[in-house]
Amino acid sequence: MKAVVIRTFGDPDGLEIVDVPVPVPAPGQVRIATEAIGVGGVDAVIRRGTLAAYGFREGHILGSEVAGKVTAVGGGVDASWIGRRVWAFTGLSGGYAEQAVASIEDVLALPDGLTCADAVTLGGSGVVAHFALDRARFTSGETVLVRGAAGSIGITAVQLAARGGASAVAVTTSSVERGDRLRDLGATHVLDRSGEGGGPDAPAGFDVVIDIVGGPQLPRFLDKLTSNGRYVAVGVVGGQPPADFGMRLMDAFRRSLSFATFSSDTVPRPDRQAVRSSHFADAAQGGLRTVVHAVLPLDQAVPAHREMDAGKVFGRVVLAP
Protein backbone atom coordinates (compact mmCIF):
# COMPACT_ATOMS: atom_id res chain seq x y z
CA MET A 1 0.00 0.00 0.00
CA LYS A 2 0.99 3.66 -0.31
CA ALA A 3 2.03 5.68 2.73
CA VAL A 4 3.70 9.03 3.39
CA VAL A 5 6.88 8.98 5.45
CA ILE A 6 9.34 11.57 6.70
CA ARG A 7 12.41 11.02 4.54
CA THR A 8 14.26 13.92 6.18
CA PHE A 9 13.15 16.26 8.96
CA GLY A 10 12.57 19.88 8.01
CA ASP A 11 10.43 21.47 5.32
CA PRO A 12 7.59 19.67 3.50
CA ASP A 13 9.87 18.50 0.69
CA GLY A 14 11.24 15.98 3.19
CA LEU A 15 8.01 13.98 2.91
CA GLU A 16 7.93 11.04 0.52
CA ILE A 17 5.27 8.59 -0.63
CA VAL A 18 6.47 4.98 -0.47
CA ASP A 19 5.22 1.42 -0.67
CA VAL A 20 4.92 -0.35 2.69
CA PRO A 21 3.31 -3.63 3.79
CA VAL A 22 -0.39 -3.56 4.60
CA PRO A 23 -0.65 -3.55 8.42
CA VAL A 24 -2.09 -6.56 10.21
CA PRO A 25 -4.35 -5.70 13.15
CA ALA A 26 -3.05 -7.01 16.46
CA PRO A 27 -5.40 -8.28 19.17
CA GLY A 28 -7.73 -5.48 20.16
CA GLN A 29 -7.19 -3.57 16.90
CA VAL A 30 -9.05 -2.96 13.66
CA ARG A 31 -7.72 -2.14 10.19
CA ILE A 32 -9.36 0.68 8.27
CA ALA A 33 -9.34 1.44 4.55
CA THR A 34 -8.87 5.18 4.85
CA GLU A 35 -11.22 7.49 2.98
CA ALA A 36 -10.13 10.65 4.82
CA ILE A 37 -6.96 11.50 6.74
CA GLY A 38 -6.68 14.61 8.90
CA VAL A 39 -3.64 16.85 8.38
CA GLY A 40 -2.99 18.59 11.68
CA GLY A 41 -0.57 21.03 13.28
CA VAL A 42 1.07 18.27 15.31
CA ASP A 43 1.98 16.56 12.01
CA ALA A 44 3.93 19.65 10.98
CA VAL A 45 5.67 19.84 14.35
CA ILE A 46 6.75 16.19 14.06
CA ARG A 47 7.81 16.68 10.42
CA ARG A 48 10.10 19.57 11.35
CA GLY A 49 11.95 17.36 13.83
CA THR A 50 10.85 19.42 16.82
CA LEU A 51 9.80 16.27 18.70
CA ALA A 52 12.76 14.08 17.71
CA ALA A 53 13.78 13.92 21.37
CA TYR A 54 10.51 12.07 22.04
CA GLY A 55 11.46 9.16 19.80
CA PHE A 56 10.24 10.30 16.38
CA ARG A 57 12.68 9.23 13.68
CA GLU A 58 13.09 9.68 9.94
CA GLY A 59 11.03 7.03 8.18
CA HIS A 60 8.07 7.79 10.46
CA ILE A 61 4.58 7.56 8.89
CA LEU A 62 2.69 10.71 9.87
CA GLY A 63 -0.98 10.96 10.80
CA SER A 64 -3.10 10.50 13.91
CA GLU A 65 -6.74 10.42 12.78
CA VAL A 66 -8.47 8.69 9.92
CA ALA A 67 -11.96 7.78 8.80
CA GLY A 68 -13.11 5.03 6.48
CA LYS A 69 -14.40 1.46 6.53
CA VAL A 70 -13.13 -1.35 8.72
CA THR A 71 -11.57 -4.08 6.58
CA ALA A 72 -10.24 -6.48 9.23
CA VAL A 73 -10.24 -7.04 12.98
CA GLY A 74 -7.69 -8.48 15.37
CA GLY A 75 -8.26 -11.06 18.05
CA GLY A 76 -10.92 -10.21 20.59
CA VAL A 77 -12.71 -7.69 18.36
CA ASP A 78 -16.27 -8.36 17.22
CA ALA A 79 -16.28 -9.16 13.50
CA SER A 80 -19.44 -7.07 13.07
CA TRP A 81 -17.13 -4.03 12.88
CA ILE A 82 -16.05 -5.12 9.39
CA GLY A 83 -17.64 -2.89 6.77
CA ARG A 84 -18.69 -0.16 9.21
CA ARG A 85 -17.84 3.52 8.66
CA VAL A 86 -15.66 4.71 11.51
CA TRP A 87 -13.41 7.45 12.80
CA ALA A 88 -10.19 6.34 14.51
CA PHE A 89 -7.25 7.75 16.41
CA THR A 90 -4.07 5.97 15.30
CA GLY A 91 -1.72 7.47 17.89
CA LEU A 92 0.81 9.86 16.39
CA SER A 93 1.72 7.63 13.49
CA GLY A 94 0.35 5.49 10.71
CA GLY A 95 -2.49 7.69 9.48
CA TYR A 96 -1.05 8.92 6.17
CA ALA A 97 -1.64 5.59 4.46
CA GLU A 98 -4.17 3.71 2.37
CA GLN A 99 -4.87 1.45 5.34
CA ALA A 100 -4.27 2.09 9.03
CA VAL A 101 -4.70 0.22 12.29
CA ALA A 102 -6.11 1.51 15.56
CA SER A 103 -7.13 0.17 18.95
CA ILE A 104 -10.84 -0.60 19.05
CA GLU A 105 -11.02 1.67 22.12
CA ASP A 106 -10.01 4.58 19.86
CA VAL A 107 -12.64 3.86 17.20
CA LEU A 108 -16.11 5.37 16.86
CA ALA A 109 -18.83 4.44 14.41
CA LEU A 110 -19.87 7.44 12.30
CA PRO A 111 -23.48 8.62 12.31
CA ASP A 112 -25.38 8.98 9.06
CA GLY A 113 -25.03 12.50 7.72
CA LEU A 114 -21.39 12.95 8.77
CA THR A 115 -18.82 12.55 6.01
CA CYS A 116 -15.41 11.01 6.59
CA ALA A 117 -13.79 14.38 5.80
CA ASP A 118 -15.97 16.09 8.42
CA ALA A 119 -15.10 13.40 10.95
CA VAL A 120 -11.32 13.92 10.71
CA THR A 121 -11.84 17.68 10.79
CA LEU A 122 -13.76 17.52 14.07
CA GLY A 123 -12.67 14.31 15.80
CA GLY A 124 -9.39 15.40 17.34
CA SER A 125 -9.84 19.16 17.31
CA GLY A 126 -13.25 19.14 18.95
CA VAL A 127 -11.99 17.25 21.97
CA VAL A 128 -9.07 19.68 22.40
CA ALA A 129 -11.35 22.72 22.12
CA HIS A 130 -13.92 21.30 24.55
CA PHE A 131 -11.48 20.29 27.26
CA ALA A 132 -9.31 23.40 26.86
CA LEU A 133 -12.35 25.54 27.72
CA ASP A 134 -13.09 23.18 30.58
CA ARG A 135 -9.49 23.45 31.82
CA ALA A 136 -9.87 27.24 31.67
CA ARG A 137 -13.00 26.97 33.86
CA PHE A 138 -14.89 28.99 31.26
CA THR A 139 -18.39 30.01 32.30
CA SER A 140 -21.24 31.87 30.62
CA GLY A 141 -20.81 35.65 30.53
CA GLU A 142 -17.01 35.60 30.35
CA THR A 143 -14.85 37.02 27.58
CA VAL A 144 -12.76 34.62 25.48
CA LEU A 145 -9.87 35.13 23.07
CA VAL A 146 -8.95 32.33 20.68
CA ARG A 147 -5.45 32.89 19.34
CA GLY A 148 -4.88 31.25 15.96
CA ALA A 149 -8.58 30.68 15.35
CA ALA A 150 -8.42 29.75 11.65
CA GLY A 151 -7.46 26.12 12.26
CA SER A 152 -9.85 23.33 13.15
CA ILE A 153 -9.19 23.60 16.91
CA GLY A 154 -9.75 27.36 16.87
CA ILE A 155 -12.88 27.13 14.73
CA THR A 156 -14.42 24.64 17.13
CA ALA A 157 -13.35 26.63 20.20
CA VAL A 158 -15.03 29.75 18.78
CA GLN A 159 -18.29 27.88 18.28
CA LEU A 160 -18.21 26.23 21.70
CA ALA A 161 -17.44 29.50 23.48
CA ALA A 162 -20.24 31.30 21.63
CA ARG A 163 -22.71 28.51 22.31
CA GLY A 164 -21.55 28.45 25.94
CA GLY A 165 -22.72 32.02 26.46
CA ALA A 166 -19.49 34.01 26.21
CA SER A 167 -20.13 37.76 26.39
CA ALA A 168 -17.46 38.24 23.74
CA VAL A 169 -15.47 35.83 21.56
CA ALA A 170 -12.43 37.52 20.05
CA VAL A 171 -10.11 35.85 17.56
CA THR A 172 -6.72 36.54 16.04
CA THR A 173 -6.36 35.86 12.34
CA SER A 174 -4.48 37.10 9.30
CA SER A 175 -7.08 38.70 7.02
CA VAL A 176 -10.42 40.47 6.82
CA GLU A 177 -11.85 37.57 4.81
CA ARG A 178 -10.90 35.06 7.51
CA GLY A 179 -12.27 37.37 10.14
CA ASP A 180 -15.62 37.50 8.35
CA ARG A 181 -15.74 33.73 8.19
CA LEU A 182 -14.98 33.48 11.91
CA ARG A 183 -17.71 36.02 12.69
CA ASP A 184 -20.11 33.74 10.83
CA LEU A 185 -19.05 30.96 13.20
CA GLY A 186 -19.61 33.00 16.35
CA ALA A 187 -16.71 35.44 16.79
CA THR A 188 -17.67 38.93 17.92
CA HIS A 189 -14.31 40.71 17.53
CA VAL A 190 -11.47 40.15 15.08
CA LEU A 191 -7.89 41.05 16.03
CA ASP A 192 -4.77 40.87 13.90
CA ARG A 193 -2.04 38.33 14.60
CA SER A 194 -0.34 40.65 17.08
CA GLY A 195 -3.58 41.00 19.04
CA GLU A 196 -4.39 44.55 17.97
CA GLY A 197 -7.67 45.86 16.58
CA GLY A 198 -11.14 44.55 17.19
CA GLY A 199 -12.95 47.87 17.11
CA PRO A 200 -13.81 50.41 19.80
CA ASP A 201 -16.06 47.97 21.65
CA ALA A 202 -13.44 45.21 21.86
CA PRO A 203 -12.82 43.99 25.42
CA ALA A 204 -9.79 45.57 27.10
CA GLY A 205 -8.92 42.16 28.54
CA PHE A 206 -10.09 38.57 28.52
CA ASP A 207 -11.12 36.12 31.19
CA VAL A 208 -9.93 33.19 29.06
CA VAL A 209 -7.29 32.87 26.33
CA ILE A 210 -7.05 29.66 24.31
CA ASP A 211 -3.75 29.67 22.41
CA ILE A 212 -2.96 27.29 19.54
CA VAL A 213 0.05 29.30 18.33
CA GLY A 214 2.60 29.75 21.14
CA GLY A 215 5.78 31.24 19.67
CA PRO A 216 7.71 34.38 20.56
CA GLN A 217 4.62 36.59 20.95
CA LEU A 218 2.97 34.49 23.64
CA PRO A 219 4.01 36.87 26.49
CA ARG A 220 2.14 39.81 25.00
CA PHE A 221 -1.06 37.77 25.01
CA LEU A 222 -0.57 36.99 28.69
CA ASP A 223 -0.85 40.74 29.17
CA LYS A 224 -4.38 40.58 27.74
CA LEU A 225 -5.71 38.57 30.66
CA THR A 226 -8.02 40.26 33.13
CA SER A 227 -7.47 39.79 36.85
CA ASN A 228 -8.05 36.11 37.68
CA GLY A 229 -7.73 35.37 33.94
CA ARG A 230 -6.80 31.89 32.72
CA TYR A 231 -4.52 31.16 29.77
CA VAL A 232 -4.48 27.66 28.22
CA ALA A 233 -1.88 26.77 25.60
CA VAL A 234 -2.98 23.85 23.42
CA GLY A 235 -0.33 24.03 20.69
CA VAL A 236 2.95 25.51 19.52
CA VAL A 237 2.41 25.71 15.76
CA GLY A 238 4.24 29.05 15.86
CA GLY A 239 7.20 27.60 17.77
CA GLN A 240 8.18 27.54 21.43
CA PRO A 241 7.60 30.67 23.55
CA PRO A 242 10.55 32.53 25.10
CA ALA A 243 12.14 30.58 27.93
CA ASP A 244 11.44 33.39 30.38
CA PHE A 245 7.77 33.98 29.47
CA GLY A 246 6.77 33.05 33.01
CA MET A 247 8.23 36.34 34.23
CA ARG A 248 5.16 38.01 32.73
CA LEU A 249 3.04 36.10 35.23
CA MET A 250 5.31 36.97 38.13
CA ASP A 251 5.36 40.64 37.16
CA ALA A 252 1.54 40.58 37.33
CA PHE A 253 1.51 38.61 40.58
CA ARG A 254 -1.22 40.71 42.23
CA ARG A 255 -3.64 40.02 39.34
CA SER A 256 -3.74 36.28 40.11
CA LEU A 257 -3.22 35.09 36.56
CA SER A 258 -3.06 31.40 35.62
CA PHE A 259 -1.21 29.65 32.80
CA ALA A 260 -1.69 26.02 31.81
CA THR A 261 -0.71 23.73 28.99
CA PHE A 262 -3.24 21.20 27.80
CA SER A 263 -2.99 17.93 25.90
CA SER A 264 -5.99 15.70 25.36
CA ASP A 265 -3.69 12.77 26.24
CA THR A 266 -4.40 13.61 29.89
CA VAL A 267 -8.16 13.12 29.48
CA PRO A 268 -9.40 9.58 30.20
CA ARG A 269 -10.23 7.79 26.95
CA PRO A 270 -13.93 7.22 27.81
CA ASP A 271 -14.37 10.95 28.46
CA ARG A 272 -12.72 11.83 25.14
CA GLN A 273 -14.89 9.35 23.27
CA ALA A 274 -18.07 10.60 24.94
CA VAL A 275 -17.39 14.21 23.91
CA ARG A 276 -16.35 13.13 20.42
CA SER A 277 -19.51 11.07 19.96
CA SER A 278 -21.62 14.04 21.08
CA HIS A 279 -19.79 16.34 18.65
CA PHE A 280 -20.27 13.91 15.77
CA ALA A 281 -23.99 13.64 16.44
CA ASP A 282 -24.27 17.43 16.73
CA ALA A 283 -22.42 17.99 13.45
CA ALA A 284 -24.44 15.32 11.64
CA GLN A 285 -27.61 17.20 12.62
CA GLY A 286 -26.23 20.51 11.33
CA GLY A 287 -25.38 22.07 14.70
CA LEU A 288 -21.61 22.13 15.22
CA ARG A 289 -20.01 23.17 11.94
CA THR A 290 -16.89 21.74 10.36
CA VAL A 291 -14.68 23.56 7.86
CA VAL A 292 -12.74 21.46 5.34
CA HIS A 293 -10.16 23.66 3.61
CA ALA A 294 -9.40 21.16 0.84
CA VAL A 295 -9.44 17.46 0.07
CA LEU A 296 -6.23 16.37 -1.66
CA PRO A 297 -4.94 13.00 -2.85
CA LEU A 298 -2.57 11.16 -0.53
CA ASP A 299 0.36 11.86 -2.86
CA GLN A 300 -0.23 15.61 -2.35
CA ALA A 301 0.92 15.60 1.28
CA VAL A 302 3.83 17.92 0.40
CA PRO A 303 1.64 20.76 -0.96
CA ALA A 304 -0.80 20.17 1.90
CA HIS A 305 2.01 20.83 4.39
CA ARG A 306 3.25 23.80 2.38
CA GLU A 307 -0.21 25.38 2.61
CA MET A 308 -0.23 24.75 6.34
CA ASP A 309 3.26 26.17 6.89
CA ALA A 310 2.37 29.26 4.87
CA GLY A 311 -0.68 29.93 7.05
CA LYS A 312 -3.06 29.57 4.12
CA VAL A 313 -5.29 26.89 5.61
CA PHE A 314 -8.70 27.83 7.01
CA GLY A 315 -10.11 24.77 8.75
CA ARG A 316 -8.41 21.47 7.97
CA VAL A 317 -6.74 19.92 4.96
CA VAL A 318 -7.82 16.33 4.38
CA LEU A 319 -5.93 13.69 2.42
CA ALA A 320 -7.95 11.10 0.54
CA PRO A 321 -6.25 7.93 -0.84
LUMVO-370870 format. One line per field, with one value per residue (C-alpha): residue number from 1; residue in one letter; x, y, z. Coordinates in steps of 0.2 Angstrom, whole numbers. Layout:
<rs>
n <- c(NUM; ...)
res <- c(A; ...)
c1 <- c(X; ...)
c2 <- c(Y; ...)
c3 <- c(Z; ...)
</rs>
This chain:
<rs>
n <- c(1; 2; 3; 4; 5; 6; 7; 8; 9; 10; 11; 12; 13; 14; 15; 16; 17; 18; 19; 20; 21; 22; 23; 24; 25; 26; 27; 28; 29; 30; 31; 32; 33; 34; 35; 36; 37; 38; 39; 40; 41; 42; 43; 44; 45; 46; 47; 48; 49; 50; 51; 52; 53; 54; 55; 56; 57; 58; 59; 60; 61; 62; 63; 64; 65; 66; 67; 68; 69; 70; 71; 72; 73; 74; 75; 76; 77; 78; 79; 80; 81; 82; 83; 84; 85; 86; 87; 88; 89; 90; 91; 92; 93; 94; 95; 96; 97; 98; 99; 100; 101; 102; 103; 104; 105; 106; 107; 108; 109; 110; 111; 112; 113; 114; 115; 116; 117; 118; 119; 120; 121; 122; 123; 124; 125; 126; 127; 128; 129; 130; 131; 132; 133; 134; 135; 136; 137; 138; 139; 140; 141; 142; 143; 144; 145; 146; 147; 148; 149; 150; 151; 152; 153; 154; 155; 156; 157; 158; 159; 160; 161; 162; 163; 164; 165; 166; 167; 168; 169; 170; 171; 172; 173; 174; 175; 176; 177; 178; 179; 180; 181; 182; 183; 184; 185; 186; 187; 188; 189; 190; 191; 192; 193; 194; 195; 196; 197; 198; 199; 200; 201; 202; 203; 204; 205; 206; 207; 208; 209; 210; 211; 212; 213; 214; 215; 216; 217; 218; 219; 220; 221; 222; 223; 224; 225; 226; 227; 228; 229; 230; 231; 232; 233; 234; 235; 236; 237; 238; 239; 240; 241; 242; 243; 244; 245; 246; 247; 248; 249; 250; 251; 252; 253; 254; 255; 256; 257; 258; 259; 260; 261; 262; 263; 264; 265; 266; 267; 268; 269; 270; 271; 272; 273; 274; 275; 276; 277; 278; 279; 280; 281; 282; 283; 284; 285; 286; 287; 288; 289; 290; 291; 292; 293; 294; 295; 296; 297; 298; 299; 300; 301; 302; 303; 304; 305; 306; 307; 308; 309; 310; 311; 312; 313; 314; 315; 316; 317; 318; 319; 320; 321)
res <- c(M; K; A; V; V; I; R; T; F; G; D; P; D; G; L; E; I; V; D; V; P; V; P; V; P; A; P; G; Q; V; R; I; A; T; E; A; I; G; V; G; G; V; D; A; V; I; R; R; G; T; L; A; A; Y; G; F; R; E; G; H; I; L; G; S; E; V; A; G; K; V; T; A; V; G; G; G; V; D; A; S; W; I; G; R; R; V; W; A; F; T; G; L; S; G; G; Y; A; E; Q; A; V; A; S; I; E; D; V; L; A; L; P; D; G; L; T; C; A; D; A; V; T; L; G; G; S; G; V; V; A; H; F; A; L; D; R; A; R; F; T; S; G; E; T; V; L; V; R; G; A; A; G; S; I; G; I; T; A; V; Q; L; A; A; R; G; G; A; S; A; V; A; V; T; T; S; S; V; E; R; G; D; R; L; R; D; L; G; A; T; H; V; L; D; R; S; G; E; G; G; G; P; D; A; P; A; G; F; D; V; V; I; D; I; V; G; G; P; Q; L; P; R; F; L; D; K; L; T; S; N; G; R; Y; V; A; V; G; V; V; G; G; Q; P; P; A; D; F; G; M; R; L; M; D; A; F; R; R; S; L; S; F; A; T; F; S; S; D; T; V; P; R; P; D; R; Q; A; V; R; S; S; H; F; A; D; A; A; Q; G; G; L; R; T; V; V; H; A; V; L; P; L; D; Q; A; V; P; A; H; R; E; M; D; A; G; K; V; F; G; R; V; V; L; A; P)
c1 <- c(0; 5; 10; 18; 34; 47; 62; 71; 66; 63; 52; 38; 49; 56; 40; 40; 26; 32; 26; 25; 17; -2; -3; -10; -22; -15; -27; -39; -36; -45; -39; -47; -47; -44; -56; -51; -35; -33; -18; -15; -3; 5; 10; 20; 28; 34; 39; 51; 60; 54; 49; 64; 69; 53; 57; 51; 63; 65; 55; 40; 23; 13; -5; -16; -34; -42; -60; -66; -72; -66; -58; -51; -51; -38; -41; -55; -64; -81; -81; -97; -86; -80; -88; -93; -89; -78; -67; -51; -36; -20; -9; 4; 9; 2; -12; -5; -8; -21; -24; -21; -23; -31; -36; -54; -55; -50; -63; -81; -94; -99; -117; -127; -125; -107; -94; -77; -69; -80; -75; -57; -59; -69; -63; -47; -49; -66; -60; -45; -57; -70; -57; -47; -62; -65; -47; -49; -65; -74; -92; -106; -104; -85; -74; -64; -49; -45; -27; -24; -43; -42; -37; -49; -46; -49; -64; -72; -67; -75; -91; -91; -87; -101; -114; -108; -114; -97; -101; -87; -77; -62; -51; -34; -32; -22; -35; -52; -59; -55; -61; -78; -79; -75; -89; -101; -95; -98; -84; -88; -72; -57; -39; -24; -10; -2; -18; -22; -38; -56; -65; -69; -80; -67; -64; -49; -45; -50; -56; -50; -36; -35; -19; -15; 0; 13; 29; 39; 23; 15; 20; 11; -5; -3; -4; -22; -29; -40; -37; -40; -39; -34; -23; -22; -9; -15; -2; 15; 12; 21; 36; 41; 38; 53; 61; 57; 39; 34; 41; 26; 15; 27; 27; 8; 8; -6; -18; -19; -16; -15; -6; -8; -4; -16; -15; -30; -18; -22; -41; -47; -51; -70; -72; -64; -74; -90; -87; -82; -98; -108; -99; -101; -120; -121; -112; -122; -138; -131; -127; -108; -100; -84; -73; -64; -51; -47; -47; -31; -25; -13; 2; -1; 5; 19; 8; -4; 10; 16; -1; -1; 16; 12; -3; -15; -26; -44; -51; -42; -34; -39; -30; -40; -31)
c2 <- c(0; 18; 28; 45; 45; 58; 55; 70; 81; 99; 107; 98; 92; 80; 70; 55; 43; 25; 7; -2; -18; -18; -18; -33; -28; -35; -41; -27; -18; -15; -11; 3; 7; 26; 37; 53; 58; 73; 84; 93; 105; 91; 83; 98; 99; 81; 83; 98; 87; 97; 81; 70; 70; 60; 46; 52; 46; 48; 35; 39; 38; 54; 55; 53; 52; 43; 39; 25; 7; -7; -20; -32; -35; -42; -55; -51; -38; -42; -46; -35; -20; -26; -14; -1; 18; 24; 37; 32; 39; 30; 37; 49; 38; 27; 38; 45; 28; 19; 7; 10; 1; 8; 1; -3; 8; 23; 19; 27; 22; 37; 43; 45; 63; 65; 63; 55; 72; 80; 67; 70; 88; 88; 72; 77; 96; 96; 86; 98; 114; 107; 101; 117; 128; 116; 117; 136; 135; 145; 150; 159; 178; 178; 185; 173; 176; 162; 164; 156; 153; 149; 131; 117; 118; 137; 136; 123; 133; 149; 139; 131; 147; 157; 143; 142; 160; 170; 189; 191; 179; 188; 179; 183; 179; 185; 194; 202; 188; 175; 187; 188; 169; 167; 180; 169; 155; 165; 177; 195; 204; 201; 205; 204; 192; 203; 205; 223; 229; 223; 239; 252; 240; 226; 220; 228; 211; 193; 181; 166; 164; 148; 148; 136; 146; 149; 156; 172; 183; 172; 184; 199; 189; 185; 204; 203; 193; 201; 199; 181; 177; 159; 156; 138; 134; 119; 120; 128; 129; 145; 138; 138; 153; 163; 153; 167; 170; 165; 182; 190; 181; 185; 203; 203; 193; 204; 200; 181; 175; 157; 148; 130; 119; 106; 90; 78; 64; 68; 66; 48; 39; 36; 55; 59; 47; 53; 71; 66; 55; 70; 82; 70; 68; 87; 90; 77; 86; 103; 110; 111; 116; 109; 118; 107; 118; 106; 87; 82; 65; 56; 59; 78; 78; 90; 104; 101; 104; 119; 127; 124; 131; 146; 150; 148; 134; 139; 124; 107; 100; 82; 68; 55; 40)
c3 <- c(0; -2; 14; 17; 27; 33; 23; 31; 45; 40; 27; 17; 3; 16; 15; 3; -3; -2; -3; 13; 19; 23; 42; 51; 66; 82; 96; 101; 85; 68; 51; 41; 23; 24; 15; 24; 34; 44; 42; 58; 66; 77; 60; 55; 72; 70; 52; 57; 69; 84; 93; 89; 107; 110; 99; 82; 68; 50; 41; 52; 44; 49; 54; 70; 64; 50; 44; 32; 33; 44; 33; 46; 65; 77; 90; 103; 92; 86; 68; 65; 64; 47; 34; 46; 43; 58; 64; 73; 82; 77; 89; 82; 67; 54; 47; 31; 22; 12; 27; 45; 61; 78; 95; 95; 111; 99; 86; 84; 72; 61; 62; 45; 39; 44; 30; 33; 29; 42; 55; 54; 54; 70; 79; 87; 87; 95; 110; 112; 111; 123; 136; 134; 139; 153; 159; 158; 169; 156; 162; 153; 153; 152; 138; 127; 115; 103; 97; 80; 77; 58; 61; 66; 85; 84; 74; 86; 101; 94; 91; 109; 117; 108; 112; 130; 132; 131; 132; 119; 108; 100; 88; 80; 62; 46; 35; 34; 24; 38; 51; 42; 41; 60; 63; 54; 66; 82; 84; 90; 88; 75; 80; 70; 73; 85; 95; 90; 83; 86; 86; 99; 108; 109; 127; 136; 143; 143; 156; 145; 132; 122; 112; 98; 92; 106; 98; 103; 105; 118; 132; 125; 125; 143; 146; 139; 153; 166; 184; 188; 170; 164; 149; 141; 128; 117; 103; 98; 79; 79; 89; 107; 118; 125; 140; 152; 147; 165; 171; 164; 176; 191; 186; 187; 203; 211; 197; 201; 183; 178; 164; 159; 145; 139; 129; 127; 131; 149; 147; 151; 135; 139; 142; 126; 116; 125; 120; 102; 100; 105; 93; 79; 82; 84; 67; 58; 63; 57; 73; 76; 60; 52; 39; 27; 18; 4; 0; -8; -14; -3; -14; -12; 6; 2; -5; 10; 22; 12; 13; 32; 34; 24; 35; 21; 28; 35; 44; 40; 25; 22; 12; 3; -4)
</rs>
